[in-house]
Amino acid sequence: MTQNTSARRLTAAAQHEQVRVNRIEGGEGLRARLAAMGIVPGVAMSIVRNSFWGPLIVNVRGSRLVLGRGAADKIAID
């Protein structure tokens, strides 16, 4: 099975955009940390703030979360 390596990253999403997590491409530690925050493949989220530098603020299941750009860049979205 081949993976689509050209998927759009969370860091490329526009402010106020609604997106869905496709996959998380980080290691087991990152996937576990994001899962603990409710960020798993298939979950919908909205972008509260993405100034294209610094952390992103996202709304996931009614909670606002702050994600560093490194972690956000490992989240592929639809």
C-alpha positions as semicolon CSV with decimal commas, in nm:
position;residue;x (nm);y (nm);z (nm)
1;M;0,000;0,000;0,000
2;T;0,147;0,335;-0,099
3;Q;0,100;0,649;0,103
4;N;0,012;0,984;-0,044
5;T;0,310;1,198;0,053
6;S;0,163;1,511;-0,109
7;A;-0,120;1,547;0,144
8;R;-0,187;1,895;0,271
9;R;-0,048;1,973;0,616
10;L;-0,231;2,138;0,904
11;T;0,023;2,421;0,887
12;A;-0,113;2,510;0,540
13;A;-0,476;2,548;0,655
14;A;-0,629;2,893;0,656
15;Q;-0,773;3,061;0,963
16;H;-1,140;2,964;1,020
17;E;-1,109;2,667;0,782
18;Q;-1,280;2,338;0,876
19;V;-1,054;2,036;0,820
20;R;-1,047;1,664;0,896
21;V;-0,735;1,477;1,013
22;N;-0,627;1,225;0,751
23;R;-0,320;1,081;0,926
24;I;-0,044;1,167;1,169
25;E;0,306;1,105;1,040
26;G;0,503;1,144;1,362
27;G;0,648;0,882;1,588
28;E;0,462;0,683;1,850
29;G;0,521;0,949;2,118
30;L;0,370;1,228;1,909
31;R;0,074;1,013;1,803
32;A;0,006;0,922;2,167
33;R;0,029;1,284;2,283
34;L;-0,204;1,406;2,008
35;A;-0,448;1,119;2,076
36;A;-0,458;1,223;2,442
37;M;-0,571;1,567;2,321
38;G;-0,836;1,412;2,095
39;I;-0,647;1,457;1,768
40;V;-0,678;1,128;1,585
41;P;-0,740;1,036;1,219
42;G;-1,097;1,117;1,120
43;V;-1,156;1,393;1,376
44;A;-1,285;1,729;1,250
45;M;-1,125;2,053;1,366
46;S;-1,143;2,420;1,287
47;I;-0,848;2,654;1,264
48;V;-0,885;2,937;1,516
49;R;-0,549;3,100;1,443
50;N;-0,275;3,030;1,192
51;S;-0,052;3,327;1,128
52;F;0,196;3,104;0,937
53;W;0,456;3,154;1,212
54;G;0,439;3,048;1,572
55;P;0,188;2,800;1,713
56;L;-0,154;2,715;1,569
57;I;-0,472;2,735;1,773
58;V;-0,733;2,477;1,676
59;N;-1,078;2,387;1,802
60;V;-1,123;2,011;1,847
61;R;-1,440;1,864;1,996
62;G;-1,524;2,188;2,173
63;S;-1,175;2,248;2,316
64;R;-0,916;2,499;2,199
65;L;-0,570;2,352;2,168
66;V;-0,235;2,512;2,091
67;L;-0,006;2,311;1,863
68;G;0,354;2,392;1,782
69;R;0,434;2,418;1,413
70;G;0,657;2,108;1,423
71;A;0,376;1,886;1,551
72;A;0,116;2,054;1,327
73;D;0,333;1,992;1,022
74;K;0,312;1,617;1,086
75;I;-0,069;1,620;1,068
76;A;-0,205;1,551;0,718
77;I;-0,553;1,690;0,653
78;D;-0,838;1,661;0,405
